[in-house]
Amino acid sequence: MVPPGDIGPIPIWVGVYLFLALTGAISSYLFYFRVVRLIRQGGSVARFDHPWQRLTGATSIVLGQRKVLQRVPSKDWAGLAHALIFWGFLSFSLSYLIFIFIGSAWKSFPETLLTATGVRIFSAYLDIQAAVLLVLLAWALLRRWVAKPRRLSFDLTRNMDSVIIVGLIGFLMVSTLLTHAFFVAKGGHGPEAQVFIGGALGGWFTSLGVGQGPASVMHGVFWWVHLAIILGFSIYIPFSKHMHMVAAPLNAYFRSLEPTGVMAPIDLEKAERFGAGRVQDFTWKQLLDGFACAVCGRCTDVCPANLTGKALSPMHIVENLKEHMQAIGHQGPRNPEHVEPTPLIGGPISEEAVWDCVSCGACMEECPVVVEHIPTIMDMRRNLVLEESKIPESAMTALLSLEQRGHPWRGTQYSRTDWAEGLDVPTLADKPDAEILFWVGCTGALEQRSQGIARSMVKVLKSAGVDFAILGEEETCTGDPARRMGNEYLYQTLAKQNIETLNRYNVTKIVTICPHCFNTMRNEYPQFGGEYEVLHYSQFIDGLVKQGKVKPIKLIDTTVAYHDSCFLGRHNGVYDEPRDIAKAIPGLKLVEMSPRHRERGFCCGAGGGHMWLEESGGTRINHARTDHFLETGADTVAVSCPFCLQMLTEGIQAKGQEGQKKAMDVLEILAESLED
């Protein structure tokens, strides 16, 4: 875009830089007081480690649009359109630097930098890109306001802000083409005049009788209008959802490098408040999330709670926190006794929504700008439980059992070792030098249906000649239910008790049958010094099968649909191992619950303590997941988690399919295929 002439006696570059300085000052003021100052109220969190890992990851997320594009393989083209618009934005941003901000002061700079040929190619590219972006923007408007897919049907995604932004970008593209056109019409020459669409428009204007004088005026008008929109954006952005253009790259850089199933510990001795119920209780990263949010609706569109008619919307959680923060303004110096003018929980964010979360991680998997919804929700739970003593009755019952009996299964008549009767299973007390500790878990030991998984595990381990033992009565709950239900104090009590027991026996390698135990011991026990090699059975047994130590030989003639446990798959990336075990079983045919499988799996409804929490309303999540299984036509739904087993077993019963369909753990199917 060749700059027009000077402004009378004032060189054009002076006008450009005065305009830039003015809008830059206004934008900086707004950015600081509407964004930075508010975010700085948040508590500290360590996000400055591993800078190279953070930078490379952020580059793929931002410049590569990796998470934006992750739905494209499933024929969702919106991500591709967004990526093309974003890459167009980068191209035009580079052109502004070259042709406007430097080119207005140093007119030969573009050709000095790019050569005349480079300027011609880049100008032609921008000319075509402007037309392409206009088509994409029109498609985006039609999709949002006419087609209206579910994720764009929420109130936040119906905001007119999106129309304003698309309109401004669209007019930028129009002004680009018209600036090119009138430059050609006024007799402009050189490499920037050799553009296709602008050149054709310029020729058309000339044929209509537009003289060089009027064309020169219009060239200047559209050039300055274009610049005004560019610089006006910087003032408008702090007021709009497009603040994510600035905040998202920062959010990507400062993302958590931990597995998504990890919750940060609370220093119970030093913490002034537990959990988060006020703006100042959240970390600065959690507050940044609200500004990074693109209000695209992807998180809510995949949330099992929202899809089954409950109050929770992950998008509304982060957006309502941001809007609450902006509404009440800066709350002054950090003060644990400070009371906000209006409450957050029970106000913009309902208690019901906080308790609806099953911590499955679908929202975080989908989010293109790396918003971390679950830690924010779980911190609000901690606040409700530890500060406000507000907890659903069903959760209180489970927590009371955990505190008194070391497990959440109130009412069970089983001991920790009844399931192993007649199996000759050694305990560490009898065999302290065992190579492997088989961590049975509360559900595998104390819930009748799940005891079959534990017995199958013993059969498989013995068939492979594995040297193992259990803790027996010395085993207590890992604390996962307590932590996910908000009682961090009880969680830490249980965790430290287990770590003390494990260290007393010098345990180094643990194999679990429960993904929740696996996630907690592998990822969260190191927070308290519990460093062990922890494997889920699928990882360990898959290795034995591939080594030939476990040999399934009996034909199992059935069709199996595999269900991914959230805490095994999405939170810890274990997808292939349980499938590989299933594929090794003779006669078994494995099918997927597509498209809701692997990274896009659908929770069984038991996560986040919901094995014991009653759902607030709508359809039961496990019933929705059972429908997904029934749609496959498979005989059996296979799982790798005792929670999933219970939820899907109940779902099959509720659908009246008991006798025709069944739920089994992959381990149980494998054990059936072994020699007796």
Secondary structure as UniProt FT lines:
FT   TURN            8..9
FT   HELIX           12..31
FT   HELIX           32..36
FT   HELIX           37..39
FT   TURN            40..41
FT   HELIX           51..62
FT   TURN            66..67
FT   HELIX           68..74
FT   HELIX           78..95
FT   HELIX           96..102
FT   TURN            103..105
FT   TURN            107..108
FT   HELIX           109..142
FT   HELIX           143..147
FT   HELIX           150..152
FT   HELIX           155..158
FT   HELIX           161..185
FT   TURN            186..187
FT   HELIX           191..193
FT   HELIX           197..207
FT   TURN            208..209
FT   HELIX           212..236
FT   HELIX           237..239
FT   HELIX           241..243
FT   HELIX           244..253
FT   TURN            260..261
FT   TURN            268..270
FT   HELIX           279..281
FT   HELIX           284..292
FT   HELIX           298..302
FT   HELIX           304..307
FT   TURN            308..309
FT   HELIX           314..328
FT   TURN            336..337
FT   TURN            346..348
FT   HELIX           351..356
FT   HELIX           362..366
FT   TURN            368..369
FT   HELIX           373..382
FT   HELIX           383..387
FT   HELIX           393..405
FT   TURN            410..411
FT   TURN            416..417
FT   HELIX           418..420
FT   TURN            421..422
FT   TURN            428..430
FT   TURN            432..433
FT   STRAND          436..439
FT   HELIX           441..446
FT   TURN            448..450
FT   HELIX           451..463
FT   TURN            464..465
FT   STRAND          468..470
FT   HELIX           472..474
FT   HELIX           480..484
FT   TURN            485..486
FT   HELIX           488..504
FT   TURN            505..506
FT   STRAND          509..512
FT   HELIX           515..519
FT   HELIX           520..524
FT   HELIX           525..528
FT   STRAND          533..536
FT   HELIX           537..546
FT   TURN            547..548
FT   STRAND          558..562
FT   TURN            566..572
FT   HELIX           576..583
FT   TURN            586..587
FT   STRAND          588..592
FT   TURN            594..595
FT   HELIX           598..600
FT   TURN            607..612
FT   HELIX           621..632
FT   STRAND          636..639
FT   HELIX           642..654
FT   TURN            655..656
FT   TURN            659..660
FT   STRAND          661..665
FT   HELIX           666..672
//
